[in-house]
Amino acid sequence: MISISMNKKNLFVHDWKSCMRRLPPLKSLQAFEAAARWLSFTKAAEELFVTPAAISQQIKQLEAYLGIPLFHRMTRAVQLTEEAKTVLPLVTEGFDRLAEAVERLALEEETGLLTVSSAPTFAIKWLVHQLTDFSNKYPDIDVRLDASLETRDFQRDGIDVSIRLGMGDYPGLHVDRIFGEEVSPVCSPKLMSGAKPLGSLEDLKNHRLLHVEWGALTLQSPDWRMWAKAAGLDDIDVKRGPRFTVESMAIEAAINGDGVALVSHSAVVEDLKAGRLVRPFNLAVQSDIGYWLVCPHSHMRRAKVRVFCEWLLAGASKNAREATPALP
């Protein structure tokens, strides 16, 4: 009985081992695949961030494992053997499928909460209107939106990605340009046909100017003085009117009919579509400030951050085209 039981156990172990995949070391396969694509140990080493000697050693180990040569080694070049030419497409396909599987696994592991820090106007006037589309496309990722004028600390405040208003100079961080801004006047439709209709540039004298204080972002921040100069107006007091430290407040004042605001195109896309605001004049001035997508380089390896950034940049590009007026 004992002998039979032991024989069955040995048979089971043998059958189990026969079902295991017979694979060489992954590093050796990776070194072979890179060197075979480049036909160069040096370029393969650069791709994999190792030395050419390390590539050569890994390939020798693979050749010993397989019992066949994979390269013809010449003085200044290498060539694939016939056996290597046959197996290379399968190895490359295997790595491609492995990369795809890891990407899917990473996306599954990275689902959950995504914390986005944003300048308030961008969050209120643009991003919140787009988040339903993101949720529909990525239902497993929940966005936590932190709208603040303060610059959040990525590590201390648990921020995955930040949307900042500025010049784009964020050293040591991954930076993508979302919007390059132009500004133009906007107002409520009722100002166009009220007691003092806003039908010409000169009519601005009869209306309150609403100012956005952009802070110390740049000495060339857009203002009414800059716009009036571009419009050829020299007999209007561009200093009068209330001032707002947040652009969205100036926009709300304009919607209420309290005056004419000089604001960025991207901030009023939805209001223009809905008819809450109109552009009384077809003249814009270019601003050297804009909105930027910013995060540590390491965060771009997170699948949820990467898909959010790709989605946001694609949507911003589309909306920027819709928001930009035809200039004379």
Helices and strands as residue ranges (DSSP letters): H 2-19, H 26-38, H 41-48, H 52-66, E 71-73, E 78-80, H 82-109, E 112-118, H 120-122, I 123-127, H 128-137, E 141-147, E 161-166, E 174-186, G 189-192, G 201-206, E 209-212, H 224-231, E 243-244, H 247-255, E 260-264, G 265-268, H 269-274, E 285-295, G 297-301, H 303-323
